[in-house]
Amino acid sequence: MIVTHDEHLAAMADRRITMSDGRFCKAASGGRFALPYGFPVPCRLISLPVSGGFPGVAGLLRAVPEAVRGCGSLHKYSCIMDTELRELLERLHDKYNRPEFIECDPISVPHRYAGRTDREIAGFFAATIAWGNRKAIVANGHRMMRCMDDAPADFVRNASEKELASLSSYAHRTFNGGDLRDFVLALRRMEELHGGIGSFFETRYEATRSIPAVFAEFRREFFSCGHAPRCEKHLSSIEKGAACKRLCMYLRWMVRSDGRGVDFGEWTRIPMSALYIPLDVHTGNMSRALGLLTRRQNDWRAVEQTTASLRMFDPADPVRYDFSLFGAGIDGYLKA
């Protein structure tokens, strides 16, 4: 299925459906579209008249399945011309990469603080619990900071056994007080041996020039001290092929700098071009719908594929389109 304004391309489809002002107005038969390698395949094409303007991804993705329901088998992925896709991604990025959305996002937790170390630690904990209901994530992230007397860096460095024991009442889904205590102690060790979590990521990236390699090293180092085995499930393993969505999101927060007031840009020794898209159910579904991802699983290979697709639009900062994909998915653009 191809979406296009190009009348010449439209003429090559075996079935053409015209859309105007967000509504499908007519269908017509056409020819057959032959791939360059000589494989003739049927191609259902949605033609959007330029005069009517682009109907928006919401109207498009909701209307297309219904319009082609009677046309035989529906191609699973829609393919939008690069110029139109770029326009769409840019429009969504501009809509969602704004400070107004901070309050209802987990990034609001590190935004409580002005200092780099407080932001690093608060951001890491907020990213760690970022699964499930967003309102619960945000609320429990702020509650976690209150458990640390709203001074996360000082708490990690200096909390007494009594203060660590007070964390036992904390819980977010399966992340409980015991997990939180072990994570605090792991970060304390990271501070003592490497100068902090940010210093570790920056130093290891400069040594390896590879974010996947740094993810693997970080997890090994993080769990190298005493801890309950159960808490290991809260830090994804890239060596097992996990998408590492929360680590990718955390790095987006700490590395990206675009002057918009959302991401922090604290870790300047890691280039934005090296980052990978945080991939979850929402961003995965949107990426597939837009033809950026063909892999079915939401694993690390899918992260690599999606990021590679986005680098075609902005090689210097591909992860900025996280705002486009995640925001559009959350707002229900894929609901038929």
Secondary structure, DSSP 8 states (H G I E B T S, - for coil): -EEES-HHHHTTSSEEEEEETTEEEEEEE---EE-TTS-EE--EEEE--GGG----HHHHHHHHHHHTTTSSS--SS-EE-HHHHHHHHHHHHHHHSSGGGSTTSGGGTGGG--SHHHHHHHHHHHHHT--S-HHHHHHHHHHHHHHTTT-HHHHHHH--HHHHHGGGG-EETTEEHHHHHHHHHHHHHHHHHHSSHHHHHHHHHHHH--HHHHHHHHHHHHTSSS--GGGGGGS--GGGT---HHHHHHHHHHH---SSSSS----TTS-GGG------HHHHHHHHHTTS---SS-SHHHHHHHHHHHHTT-TT-GGGGHHHHHHHHHTTTT--
